[in-house]
Amino acid sequence: MLLSERARRLLFPARFFFLLAAGPGLGGCLRHDPPAEVTIINGAEPESLDPEIITGQPEMRIVEGLFEGLMRLDPETARAIPGLAERYELSPDGKVYTFHLRTNLVWSTGEPIRAEDVVYSWHRALNPDTASEYAGQLYYIKNGEEYNTGKLKDPALVGVRALDDYTVRVELNQPTAFFIDLCAFPTLYVVPRRTIEQYGDAWIKARPLPSSGPFELVDWRLNDKVRVKKNPRYWDAANTRAQLVDFLPITSPSTAFNLYEQGRADVVWDKNLVPAELLDVLMNRPDVHHFDYLGTSFIRFNVTRKPFDDPRVRRALGMAVDRQRLVDKIIRGGEHITTSLVPAGTANYNPVPGLAYNPEAARTLLAEAGFPGGKGFPRFEFLGTTAKLGEDVAVELQQMWRDNLGLNMTLHPLEWKVYLSSEAHLDYDVAGASWIGDYNDAQTFLGMFTSEDGNNQTGWKNPRYDALIHAAGEQADLVARAKIFEEAETLLVRDEAPIVPTYNYKGVNYFNTNRIQGIHPNLLDDHPLRAIHRVSPP
């Protein structure tokens, strides 16, 4: 599609040469590295490449190429398929899995991968000293929660053990329909014990870094790129399509799109890397792909700080948010507004509606909380990232809360890693947040707001909510289980409101299918690196 003259000026400003010479993620151009077969603009600089530490999508996309679990994801469906384990059996009561590892597994450095490596990796994820925010993914395992919370000190009592070099037995607390999906999630990946014990927290800097996945790490240059190459010792190396892949940490939509248009990048993930001023034009291009997936944007409150410890205040702010205005004016990608955390279309569940837009009711609630017309309400900060889309949303929220409630909010945008740290340490008042389903089940959304879950990050603790999520985990009947989840979600998004959902994500990425293939739309927006490859010369 031909672009207008205005669009051309937006896409190719005079400063473009300087972006190429000195922009973020482009230092490698000056080092004369051999060109990558596939170059991916990946968003923010990774927080870490440790599978048991990471929480964000930019990190997970890279880590999924470097390490693997007992299961892995199918590139087309994002459903779990055999990975390091070639098969498994499930006991009649649905509580014991027996995994049989492939006999040809080795690290990228040549040493064998054995069942004990799986046990070590899962114990490490649960070890309180690791401080994994995703440790809750292993709470379904017998004594997993007890070990992670310090109630039990001996990891040998956790329900995962090696029966021999190639067999892992896992005992669950109760039947868990999505456990196999968890076995394909990064927190449960197999990591190199020897390297971790030798280098401690800095193990990811070891070179060569032993990989259990289809790629191995060549280099990680901060604010430049992460480069990976095909791991020839990977058990399925014959079906790893690319030889050399670069991930560029770029958050500027204009820079990302300029690099793509110039042929210096092949794939651009995420809608926030589409220039907003060109969105209407670009959404009609054949190389811009959009699809529905299980993701929700929401506002997070730090309930440990006044006045956000009062549910009336939180509910008032929630009812003062005009979601349709956000979607129509700022987001503009066909997203659906929502008051529910769990997206519509999630398997075996109908989401519960939360707090609809109602400025009059919001003002009444705020007055009941002691702040009529916003009088006496302290100035507060909104924590977000430096991504332009997020900043634009924050500006719009700032205006809504000022106009509807008389509140004064300042914006506090941070770089990705600092933003994640601030949320994790409850160093914020109100924050923009999002969640993408780790698997297709309501548990992946609702489970993270239990009191001890590392991804809660609101300070909200509700014993009734915890009990409901626990009860849902023990309920085998899908209809009864959904009813329990509905009661829990009502507490979360309507009665207590430590979060305020705003809209469900619409996946957007851009790449030319005549050049790059192996990327398929799916409900998890997960695209395994092993399947991505170039089909024509750069």
Backbone torsions as a table, in degrees:
resi	resn	phi	psi	omega
1	MET	NA	133.6	178.1
2	LEU	-75.8	141.3	179.8
3	LEU	-97.9	150.9	176.7
4	SER	-67.5	164.2	179.0
5	GLU	-62.1	-36.9	177.8
6	ARG	-63.2	-42.6	-179.8
7	ALA	-63.4	-38.8	179.7
8	ARG	-63.6	-39.1	179.2
9	ARG	-65.5	-36.3	179.1
10	LEU	-68.5	-39.1	-175.7
11	LEU	-77.3	-34.1	-173.4
12	PHE	-126.2	69.1	179.8
13	PRO	-68.4	165.1	-177.9
14	ALA	-61.8	-26.8	-177.1
15	ARG	-80.2	5.9	-174.1
16	PHE	-59.7	-36.9	179.7
17	PHE	-58.5	-40.0	-178.0
18	PHE	-72.0	-31.6	175.0
19	LEU	-61.3	-42.2	179.8
20	LEU	-67.3	-35.3	-176.3
21	ALA	-78.9	-34.7	-170.4
22	ALA	-135.3	1.9	-177.2
23	GLY	-67.3	162.8	179.2
24	PRO	-61.5	140.0	177.6
25	GLY	83.0	4.1	-173.0
26	LEU	-116.0	5.3	-178.0
27	GLY	-59.5	-30.5	-179.0
28	GLY	-61.2	-26.2	179.5
29	CYS	-63.5	-28.5	-177.9
30	LEU	-87.0	-11.2	-176.7
31	ARG	-96.7	-0.7	176.9
32	HIS	59.6	39.2	173.4
33	ASP	-67.1	150.4	172.6
34	PRO	-61.8	144.4	-176.5
35	PRO	-66.4	144.8	175.1
36	ALA	-77.2	153.3	175.8
37	GLU	-69.5	-37.9	177.6
38	VAL	-133.6	129.9	176.6
39	THR	-116.5	124.8	-175.1
40	ILE	-117.3	126.9	171.7
41	ILE	-86.2	117.6	-161.8
42	ASN	-109.6	1.7	-177.7
43	GLY	92.5	-135.5	-172.2
44	ALA	-72.1	158.1	171.3
45	GLU	-58.6	132.2	-178.3
46	PRO	-58.6	143.3	175.3
47	GLU	-71.9	-41.0	-179.1
48	SER	-164.9	169.2	170.4
49	LEU	-119.9	18.0	176.9
50	ASP	-85.2	115.3	-175.4
51	PRO	-55.7	-29.9	-175.3
52	GLU	-89.7	-1.9	-179.7
53	ILE	-109.5	-34.6	-170.3
54	ILE	-65.1	152.7	177.5
55	THR	-134.3	-16.9	-173.0
56	GLY	-102.1	158.2	-179.5
57	GLN	-63.4	-41.0	-179.9
58	PRO	-57.6	-39.0	179.5
59	GLU	-70.3	-43.8	-174.4
60	MET	-64.3	-34.9	179.9
61	ARG	-61.9	-36.0	179.0
62	ILE	-77.5	-46.8	-175.8
63	VAL	-62.2	-33.5	177.9
64	GLU	-62.2	-21.3	175.6
65	GLY	-86.1	-26.4	-174.2
66	LEU	-90.2	-30.6	-174.6
67	PHE	-132.6	164.8	-178.7
68	GLU	-144.2	156.1	176.7
69	GLY	-108.1	-170.5	177.0
70	LEU	-60.3	-32.3	175.7
71	MET	-119.4	165.7	174.8
72	ARG	-140.5	171.9	-176.0
73	LEU	-97.2	139.5	172.6
74	ASP	-69.9	129.0	-175.7
75	PRO	-61.5	-28.8	-176.8
76	GLU	-87.7	-42.3	-173.3
77	THR	-103.4	-16.0	-173.8
78	ALA	60.5	24.2	172.5
79	ARG	-93.4	152.8	-177.1
80	ALA	-71.7	133.1	175.8
81	ILE	-131.7	163.5	-177.7
82	PRO	-55.3	136.2	176.7
83	GLY	-118.5	-111.1	177.5
84	LEU	-64.2	-26.0	173.4
85	ALA	-92.5	129.6	180.0
86	GLU	-82.7	-20.4	178.3
87	ARG	-164.7	168.8	176.3
88	TYR	-151.6	159.9	173.7
89	GLU	-122.8	149.9	178.4
90	LEU	-119.8	132.6	-179.0
91	SER	-65.9	157.4	-179.5
92	PRO	-56.3	-30.8	-179.7
93	ASP	-85.4	1.1	176.2
94	GLY	73.9	14.9	-173.6
95	LYS	-113.1	-11.3	-177.4
96	VAL	-126.2	120.9	175.0
97	TYR	-104.2	136.6	173.1
98	THR	-118.6	112.7	-177.3
99	PHE	-99.5	136.6	178.0
100	HIS	-112.0	112.6	-178.0
101	LEU	-73.3	153.3	172.5
102	ARG	-66.9	146.0	-175.9
103	THR	-85.8	-4.3	-178.3
104	ASN	-108.3	23.7	-176.8
105	LEU	-81.4	129.0	173.2
106	VAL	-141.1	155.1	171.6
107	TRP	-69.2	161.5	178.7
108	SER	-61.1	-19.4	178.2
109	THR	-91.3	-0.1	171.2
110	GLY	106.4	-17.6	-178.8
111	GLU	-75.0	150.8	-178.4
112	PRO	-70.7	148.3	171.6
113	ILE	-101.1	126.1	-175.0
114	ARG	-125.8	173.0	-178.1
115	ALA	-58.1	-36.1	179.6
116	GLU	-62.5	-27.5	176.6
117	ASP	-66.6	-36.7	176.4
118	VAL	-64.6	-47.7	-179.5
119	VAL	-59.6	-46.4	179.3
120	TYR	-59.3	-45.5	-176.2
121	SER	-63.0	-41.7	-179.5
122	TRP	-72.1	-37.6	174.8
123	HIS	-62.2	-40.7	-179.5
124	ARG	-63.7	-41.0	178.9
125	ALA	-61.9	-34.6	-179.1
126	LEU	-85.0	-20.0	-177.6
127	ASN	-60.1	123.8	-179.0
128	PRO	-55.2	-29.8	-179.0
129	ASP	-67.9	-23.5	178.5
130	THR	-72.0	-28.3	179.2
131	ALA	58.0	43.3	177.8
132	SER	-75.9	123.0	178.5
133	GLU	-71.8	-15.3	179.1
134	TYR	-101.4	14.2	-179.4
135	ALA	-56.8	-27.7	179.1
136	GLY	-59.5	-19.3	177.0
137	GLN	-63.2	-20.4	-179.6
138	LEU	-104.5	8.9	179.0
139	TYR	-70.1	-16.4	178.1
140	TYR	-72.5	-16.0	178.7
141	ILE	-81.6	142.1	-179.8
142	LYS	-53.1	125.9	178.5
143	ASN	66.6	10.4	178.5
144	GLY	-65.2	-47.4	179.6
145	GLU	-66.1	-40.5	-178.8
146	GLU	-61.8	-39.6	178.9
147	TYR	-70.4	-42.4	-177.2
148	ASN	-67.1	-34.0	-178.3
149	THR	-90.8	2.9	175.5
150	GLY	85.0	2.1	178.6
151	LYS	-73.1	-21.2	179.7
152	LEU	-131.4	130.4	-172.8
153	LYS	-98.1	-22.2	-173.6
154	ASP	-95.4	110.3	-179.1
155	PRO	-64.6	-19.3	179.2
156	ALA	-63.9	-17.5	-179.8
157	LEU	-87.0	-7.7	175.3
158	VAL	-71.1	144.1	-171.9
159	GLY	-77.4	46.0	172.2
160	VAL	-137.5	125.7	178.8
161	ARG	-150.9	157.1	178.6
162	ALA	-89.8	122.3	176.3
163	LEU	-80.8	-32.8	173.2
164	ASP	-160.1	-167.6	-175.8
165	ASP	-62.6	-23.7	-172.2
166	TYR	-123.0	12.1	-175.8
167	THR	-132.6	127.7	178.5
168	VAL	-119.2	127.8	177.8
169	ARG	-107.8	128.8	-178.5
170	VAL	-123.1	124.0	178.4
171	GLU	-108.6	124.2	-178.9
172	LEU	-97.4	161.8	176.0
173	ASN	-70.7	-36.4	178.4
174	GLN	-156.5	164.9	177.9
175	PRO	-55.5	133.2	-177.2
176	THR	-132.1	103.8	-171.0
177	ALA	-60.0	-30.4	-175.3
178	PHE	-100.0	13.9	-176.7
179	PHE	-61.9	-37.7	178.8
180	ILE	-62.0	-36.2	176.0
181	ASP	-63.7	-38.3	177.7
182	LEU	-61.9	-33.5	-178.4
183	CYS	-68.1	-8.2	175.1
184	ALA	-104.0	5.9	-176.7
185	PHE	-93.2	145.9	-173.7
186	PRO	-53.1	-35.4	-179.1
187	THR	-59.1	-26.1	-178.3
188	LEU	-101.2	13.1	176.7
189	TYR	-68.2	160.5	179.6
190	VAL	-93.9	125.4	-175.8
191	VAL	-119.4	158.1	-171.7
192	PRO	-81.4	108.1	-175.6
193	ARG	-60.0	-47.2	-175.5
194	ARG	-58.9	-43.5	-178.9
195	THR	-66.8	-41.5	-179.7
196	ILE	-65.7	-41.4	179.8
197	GLU	-69.5	-28.5	179.7
198	GLN	-78.3	-40.4	-172.6
199	TYR	-108.5	-7.7	179.8
200	GLY	63.5	-139.1	-176.6
201	ASP	-63.7	-17.9	-179.0
202	ALA	-93.4	16.7	-172.8
203	TRP	-61.3	-28.3	-176.5
204	ILE	-69.3	-14.2	178.9
205	LYS	-86.9	-5.9	-179.0
206	ALA	-63.3	141.5	175.5
207	ARG	-133.9	125.0	-0.8
208	PRO	-73.9	146.7	178.9
209	LEU	-93.4	119.2	180.0
210	PRO	-64.3	128.7	178.8
211	SER	-114.3	144.3	173.3
212	SER	-103.7	-2.6	-175.3
213	GLY	-105.7	-169.3	-173.5
214	PRO	-73.4	-14.0	179.7
215	PHE	-128.3	161.2	173.2
216	GLU	-125.6	152.4	-174.8
217	LEU	-77.9	126.2	174.2
218	VAL	-90.7	-49.3	-175.3
219	ASP	-161.8	148.6	171.2
220	TRP	-130.5	102.4	178.7
221	ARG	-101.4	114.1	-177.4
222	LEU	-56.0	134.2	179.9
223	ASN	58.7	23.2	178.5
224	ASP	-129.5	-71.6	179.0
225	LYS	-172.4	161.3	167.2
226	VAL	-112.6	125.8	-180.0
227	ARG	-113.8	132.4	176.3
228	VAL	-127.2	154.4	177.2
229	LYS	-130.6	159.1	-178.9
230	LYS	-58.1	135.2	177.4
231	ASN	-90.8	105.1	-176.2
232	PRO	-68.0	-15.4	-179.0
233	ARG	-94.6	-1.7	177.7
234	TYR	-62.4	141.6	-173.8
235	TRP	-60.2	-27.3	-179.6
236	ASP	-116.4	36.3	-176.3
237	ALA	-59.5	-28.1	-179.4
238	ALA	-61.6	-24.5	-178.9
239	ASN	-109.4	13.8	170.2
240	THR	-87.0	116.6	-163.9
241	ARG	-85.2	-35.1	-176.3
242	ALA	-98.3	152.2	179.3
243	GLN	-95.8	-38.3	-174.1
244	LEU	-144.7	126.0	-176.1
245	VAL	-131.6	136.2	174.6
246	ASP	-111.3	139.0	171.7
247	PHE	-112.8	122.0	-179.9
248	LEU	-102.3	129.3	179.1
249	PRO	-86.3	86.5	-176.9
250	ILE	-124.5	130.2	179.6
251	THR	-113.7	-5.6	179.6
252	SER	-85.2	119.1	179.5
253	PRO	-59.7	-40.7	-178.5
254	SER	-66.5	-41.6	177.6
255	THR	-64.1	-44.7	-179.7
256	ALA	-59.4	-46.9	-176.3
257	PHE	-71.3	-36.4	175.8
258	ASN	-60.4	-44.5	179.1
259	LEU	-62.7	-41.1	178.5
260	TYR	-63.1	-47.7	-178.5
261	GLU	-63.8	-29.6	179.4
262	GLN	-84.4	-1.9	179.8
263	GLY	80.3	13.2	179.9
264	ARG	-91.7	-5.3	173.6
265	ALA	-142.4	146.2	-175.1
266	ASP	-104.1	-31.7	-175.8
267	VAL	-135.3	135.6	174.1
268	VAL	-124.7	117.8	178.2
269	TRP	-83.2	155.2	161.8
270	ASP	78.9	139.3	-179.5
271	LYS	-67.0	-29.6	-178.6
272	ASN	-72.4	0.0	173.5
273	LEU	-106.7	13.4	170.4
274	VAL	-97.9	123.4	179.4
275	PRO	-55.7	121.0	-173.6
276	ALA	-59.1	-36.5	-176.8
277	GLU	-69.8	-14.1	-179.6
278	LEU	-112.6	5.7	-171.9
279	LEU	-57.7	-45.0	-177.4
280	ASP	-61.0	-36.8	179.3
281	VAL	-74.6	-46.0	-172.6
282	LEU	-69.0	-31.0	-177.5
283	MET	-63.4	-15.1	178.6
284	ASN	-97.9	-1.0	179.6
285	ARG	-80.0	144.9	-178.3
286	PRO	-67.9	-18.3	179.7
287	ASP	-95.6	4.2	173.9
288	VAL	-107.9	115.8	-171.1
289	HIS	-109.9	133.7	179.2
290	HIS	-133.3	147.9	-171.9
291	PHE	-162.8	157.9	175.3
292	ASP	-81.4	144.7	171.9
293	TYR	-154.7	170.2	-172.4
294	LEU	-82.4	83.0	179.2
295	GLY	-144.6	141.0	-179.0
296	THR	-132.7	132.5	171.9
297	SER	-92.1	140.2	179.9
298	PHE	-152.2	167.7	176.3
299	ILE	-103.8	135.6	-177.5
300	ARG	-113.4	133.1	177.1
301	PHE	-105.6	141.6	171.6
302	ASN	-88.9	97.8	-173.2
303	VAL	-76.6	-2.1	176.1
304	THR	-84.9	-6.2	179.5
305	ARG	-111.3	137.2	174.1
306	LYS	-75.1	146.9	0.1
307	PRO	-90.9	14.7	-175.4
308	PHE	-79.6	1.3	173.0
309	ASP	-77.9	-9.8	-178.8
310	ASP	-96.3	117.7	179.6
311	PRO	-57.7	-28.1	179.4
312	ARG	-65.8	-37.7	177.6
313	VAL	-65.8	-46.0	-178.5
314	ARG	-63.3	-42.1	-179.7
315	ARG	-67.5	-36.8	178.5
316	ALA	-62.5	-46.4	179.1
317	LEU	-63.5	-36.7	178.9
318	GLY	-64.4	-41.1	-178.2
319	MET	-78.1	-6.3	177.0
320	ALA	-96.9	6.5	-179.4
321	VAL	-97.9	117.2	176.6
322	ASP	-88.2	91.9	-175.7
323	ARG	-63.0	-38.7	-178.8
324	GLN	-62.7	-37.1	177.2
325	ARG	-64.1	-40.6	177.5
326	LEU	-60.0	-47.7	-175.7
327	VAL	-67.9	-44.1	-176.5
328	ASP	-73.7	-36.9	-173.8
329	LYS	-92.5	-37.8	-172.0
330	ILE	-108.0	-52.4	-171.1
331	ILE	-73.8	-55.8	167.0
332	ARG	56.0	38.2	179.0
333	GLY	-127.7	21.1	-179.9
334	GLY	84.4	14.7	-179.4
335	GLU	-68.3	154.8	176.6
336	HIS	-102.2	131.9	176.5
337	ILE	-69.9	154.6	179.8
338	THR	-151.1	148.7	169.2
339	THR	-109.6	3.3	-179.7
340	SER	-105.0	150.6	174.2
341	LEU	-79.6	-45.4	-178.5
342	VAL	-75.7	125.9	-178.4
343	PRO	-68.4	148.4	171.0
344	ALA	-61.1	141.8	-178.2
345	GLY	97.6	-8.2	175.3
346	THR	-65.3	138.6	-172.8
347	ALA	-58.2	133.6	170.1
348	ASN	60.3	33.1	-177.7
349	TYR	-158.4	140.0	172.4
350	ASN	-112.0	116.2	-175.1
351	PRO	-60.3	151.3	178.7
352	VAL	-92.3	129.1	177.1
353	PRO	-68.5	144.6	-179.7
354	GLY	-105.2	-127.6	-172.3
355	LEU	-95.3	110.8	179.8
356	ALA	-77.6	163.2	179.0
357	TYR	-65.9	118.9	-178.1
358	ASN	-157.2	81.8	-174.8
359	PRO	-58.8	-35.7	-178.6
360	GLU	-65.0	-47.6	177.8
361	ALA	-63.9	-33.9	178.7
362	ALA	-63.8	-42.9	179.6
363	ARG	-65.0	-37.4	178.1
364	THR	-63.3	-44.8	179.5
365	LEU	-63.0	-42.0	-178.6
366	LEU	-64.7	-37.8	177.4
367	ALA	-65.6	-40.5	177.9
368	GLU	-61.5	-31.2	179.6
369	ALA	-79.7	-3.1	176.6
370	GLY	102.8	14.8	-177.4
371	PHE	-130.9	64.2	-179.1
372	PRO	-62.6	127.4	-178.1
373	GLY	62.8	16.5	-179.2
374	GLY	84.2	0.4	-178.5
375	LYS	-65.1	131.4	179.4
376	GLY	83.6	-5.9	179.9
377	PHE	-77.4	126.5	-176.1
378	PRO	-69.0	149.3	171.9
379	ARG	-61.6	138.4	-177.5
380	PHE	-135.1	164.8	-176.3
381	GLU	-107.9	146.9	174.6
382	PHE	-110.1	115.7	-178.8
383	LEU	-86.4	129.2	176.8
384	GLY	-149.8	-176.2	177.1
385	THR	-97.6	174.5	179.8
386	THR	-85.5	1.4	175.8
387	ALA	-61.1	135.8	-172.4
388	LYS	-61.4	-41.0	-179.3
389	LEU	-59.9	-43.4	178.8
390	GLY	-64.1	-38.9	178.7
391	GLU	-66.2	-38.6	179.7
392	ASP	-65.9	-40.2	177.1
393	VAL	-63.0	-43.3	-179.5
394	ALA	-61.7	-39.9	178.3
395	VAL	-63.0	-39.9	-179.6
396	GLU	-67.3	-41.5	176.7
397	LEU	-62.8	-40.4	178.3
398	GLN	-56.0	-44.2	-179.3
399	GLN	-70.4	-40.4	179.2
400	MET	-60.2	-47.5	-177.1
401	TRP	-69.8	-29.8	175.7
402	ARG	-71.9	-47.1	-176.1
403	ASP	-71.6	-40.8	-174.7
404	ASN	-85.3	-30.1	-172.7
405	LEU	-125.7	-8.8	-179.2
406	GLY	75.0	28.1	-176.1
407	LEU	-100.1	151.0	178.7
408	ASN	-111.2	117.0	-178.4
409	MET	-124.0	138.1	174.0
410	THR	-107.7	153.5	-177.3
411	LEU	-96.1	140.5	-178.4
412	HIS	-133.5	76.2	179.2
413	PRO	-78.4	137.4	-178.5
414	LEU	-131.4	156.0	171.5
415	GLU	-61.9	154.3	-169.9
416	TRP	-50.9	-50.9	-175.7
417	LYS	-66.7	-37.2	179.3
418	VAL	-70.7	-38.7	177.1
419	TYR	-60.1	-47.4	179.5
420	LEU	-60.5	-42.1	-180.0
421	SER	-65.1	-41.2	-179.6
422	SER	-64.0	-41.3	177.3
423	GLU	-64.6	-45.7	-177.1
424	ALA	-61.8	-32.2	-178.1
425	HIS	-97.3	11.9	-179.7
426	LEU	54.4	39.0	179.1
427	ASP	-99.2	64.4	-178.8
428	TYR	-166.2	168.0	173.4
429	ASP	-99.6	-63.2	178.5
430	VAL	-131.6	144.2	-175.6
431	ALA	-139.9	148.3	169.0
432	GLY	-80.7	140.4	-176.1
433	ALA	-150.2	171.6	176.8
434	SER	-158.4	161.5	176.9
435	TRP	-144.3	132.1	175.6
436	ILE	-112.4	129.3	-175.6
437	GLY	-56.3	134.7	175.9
438	ASP	-82.0	-19.5	176.6
439	TYR	-160.9	167.6	-173.0
440	ASN	-88.1	77.8	179.0
441	ASP	-161.2	146.5	-179.0
442	ALA	-60.1	-26.0	-178.2
443	GLN	-57.5	-36.5	-176.3
444	THR	-65.4	-24.5	176.4
445	PHE	-91.8	-49.8	-172.9
446	LEU	-78.1	-30.8	-176.2
447	GLY	-64.8	-24.3	-174.6
448	MET	-77.9	-6.4	179.6
449	PHE	-103.4	17.3	168.8
450	THR	-70.6	162.3	-169.5
451	SER	-57.8	-39.5	-172.4
452	GLU	-102.5	3.6	-178.7
453	ASP	-71.7	133.3	-176.8
454	GLY	-65.6	-18.8	-179.6
455	ASN	-94.4	2.2	179.4
456	ASN	-60.7	-59.7	170.8
457	GLN	53.4	31.7	173.3
458	THR	-121.6	-16.1	-172.5
459	GLY	79.2	0.2	-178.2
460	TRP	-78.6	127.9	177.2
461	LYS	-132.8	122.8	-177.1
462	ASN	-134.9	107.8	-177.1
463	PRO	-57.2	-36.6	179.0
464	ARG	-64.1	-43.0	178.7
465	TYR	-61.9	-46.0	179.1
466	ASP	-57.6	-44.2	-178.2
467	ALA	-64.8	-37.7	179.4
468	LEU	-66.0	-44.8	179.9
469	ILE	-64.5	-38.8	176.9
470	HIS	-63.3	-43.0	-179.7
471	ALA	-65.3	-38.2	178.0
472	ALA	-63.1	-35.6	179.1
473	GLY	-66.8	-24.4	-179.5
474	GLU	-95.2	-4.8	-175.1
475	GLN	-93.2	118.3	-179.1
476	ALA	-83.8	-29.5	-179.6
477	ASP	-72.7	119.9	-172.7
478	LEU	-65.8	-35.2	179.5
479	VAL	-68.7	-46.7	178.2
480	ALA	-63.6	-38.9	178.6
481	ARG	-62.0	-42.8	179.5
482	ALA	-62.3	-37.9	178.8
483	LYS	-63.2	-39.0	177.9
484	ILE	-65.7	-43.7	178.3
485	PHE	-61.9	-37.6	179.2
486	GLU	-61.4	-41.5	178.1
487	GLU	-64.8	-39.4	178.6
488	ALA	-66.1	-44.3	-178.3
489	GLU	-66.4	-31.4	175.9
490	THR	-60.7	-43.5	175.5
491	LEU	-59.9	-42.1	-171.8
492	LEU	-72.3	-46.4	-170.9
493	VAL	-106.5	-7.4	-177.5
494	ARG	-123.1	-54.4	-172.5
495	ASP	-80.5	-48.0	-175.6
496	GLU	-100.3	-36.9	174.2
497	ALA	51.6	52.8	169.0
498	PRO	-69.6	-13.6	174.9
499	ILE	-134.8	158.1	175.5
500	VAL	-130.4	103.6	176.9
501	PRO	-65.0	148.8	-177.8
502	THR	-123.7	-51.3	179.2
503	TYR	-155.6	157.4	174.7
504	ASN	-91.2	143.4	-176.1
505	TYR	-71.0	149.6	167.7
506	LYS	-116.9	119.6	-179.1
507	GLY	-69.5	135.3	176.3
508	VAL	-138.8	127.3	169.0
509	ASN	-144.5	165.2	178.6
510	TYR	-136.1	133.6	177.2
511	PHE	-165.5	152.1	-178.2
512	ASN	-91.1	115.5	-177.6
513	THR	-67.9	-13.4	173.7
514	ASN	-77.7	-14.7	179.3
515	ARG	-113.4	-39.7	-174.3
516	ILE	-123.1	132.6	177.3
517	GLN	-133.8	170.9	179.9
518	GLY	100.1	3.3	177.6
519	ILE	-106.7	123.1	-175.2
520	HIS	-127.1	137.6	175.4
521	PRO	-66.7	137.4	177.1
522	ASN	-154.3	167.6	-171.7
523	LEU	-66.7	-18.3	-179.9
524	LEU	-101.0	-2.0	-175.6
525	ASP	50.4	43.3	-179.0
526	ASP	-115.4	128.2	-172.9
527	HIS	-131.6	89.8	-176.3
528	PRO	-53.0	132.6	-174.8
529	LEU	-64.1	-29.9	-175.8
530	ARG	-62.4	-22.0	-177.1
531	ALA	-92.7	-15.2	-174.3
532	ILE	-82.0	133.6	-177.8
533	HIS	-157.4	161.7	178.5
534	ARG	-92.6	138.7	179.2
535	VAL	-113.9	-4.1	175.4
536	SER	-144.9	157.9	-177.9
537	PRO	-61.7	153.5	177.2
538	PRO	-59.2	NA	NA
